[in-house]
Amino acid sequence: MTIRTTESTVTFSHPFTLTSLDRPQPAGTYRLVTDEEEILGLSFLAFQRTATMLYVPAISTSGSPTQVFHVNPAELTAALEADGQAQSQLL
């Protein structure tokens, strides 16, 4: 079975919280890693997400130990959308 890992970043303009995090996190850019595994038996190549992990603290923070939290992708998307709406209300 093939596993694919994708790394990206997400940026929050305001402090945010997710249920899997132990406390609110400050605004910043965070490393996001997504693991997907191949769905076998199809006539085409397809993958299913198996894990989404957020690395805390933000990339720009130095000196703090890094922790990895499994996050709900839908909750993360909702938090990013809420952050974007808060940003647009300030403009």
C-alpha positions in Angstrom: 0.0 0.0 0.0 1.4 3.4 -1.0 1.4 6.3 1.5 1.8 9.8 0.3 2.9 12.7 2.6 2.3 16.3 1.7 3.7 19.3 3.6 2.3 22.8 3.4 1.8 25.8 5.7 -1.3 27.6 7.0 -1.2 31.2 8.2 -3.5 32.7 10.9 -3.7 36.4 11.2 -5.3 36.2 14.7 -5.0 33.8 17.6 -6.9 30.6 17.2 -7.9 27.4 18.9 -8.7 23.9 17.8 -10.2 21.1 20.0 -7.1 19.0 19.7 -4.7 21.8 20.9 -4.0 22.2 24.5 -4.4 26.0 24.5 -5.0 28.9 22.1 -2.2 29.5 19.6 -0.9 32.9 18.6 -1.2 34.3 15.0 1.5 33.0 12.7 2.4 30.5 10.0 2.3 26.8 11.0 3.6 23.7 9.3 0.9 21.3 8.2 1.6 17.6 7.2 -1.1 15.4 5.6 -0.8 11.7 5.1 -2.8 9.9 2.5 -3.0 6.2 1.6 -3.7 4.7 -1.8 -7.2 3.2 -2.3 -6.5 -0.2 -3.8 -8.7 -2.0 -6.3 -9.8 1.0 -8.4 -9.1 1.5 -12.1 -7.6 4.9 -11.4 -5.2 6.3 -8.8 -6.9 7.6 -5.7 -5.9 8.5 -2.2 -7.7 8.8 1.1 -6.5 11.1 3.9 -5.4 9.2 7.0 -3.9 12.0 9.1 -3.6 15.8 9.3 -0.9 17.1 11.7 -0.3 20.6 12.8 3.2 21.5 14.1 3.2 23.9 17.1 4.6 26.5 17.7 4.5 28.7 14.6 7.5 28.4 12.2 8.8 31.9 13.2 9.0 30.9 16.9 12.4 29.8 18.0 13.6 28.2 21.2 10.4 26.4 22.0 10.1 22.6 21.6 8.0 21.5 18.7 4.8 19.5 19.3 2.7 17.7 16.7 -1.1 17.6 17.0 -3.5 15.5 15.0 -6.2 17.9 13.8 -9.6 17.6 12.2 -9.3 18.9 8.6 -12.8 20.3 8.6 -12.3 22.1 11.9 -9.0 23.5 10.6 -10.7 24.8 7.5 -13.4 26.4 9.5 -10.8 28.1 11.8 -9.0 29.4 8.7 -12.2 30.7 7.2 -13.2 32.4 10.5 -9.7 34.0 10.7 -10.1 35.3 7.1 -13.5 36.8 7.9 -12.2 38.5 11.0 -9.4 39.9 8.8 -11.8 41.3 6.2 -13.9 42.9 8.8 -10.9 45.0 9.9 -10.3 46.3 6.4 
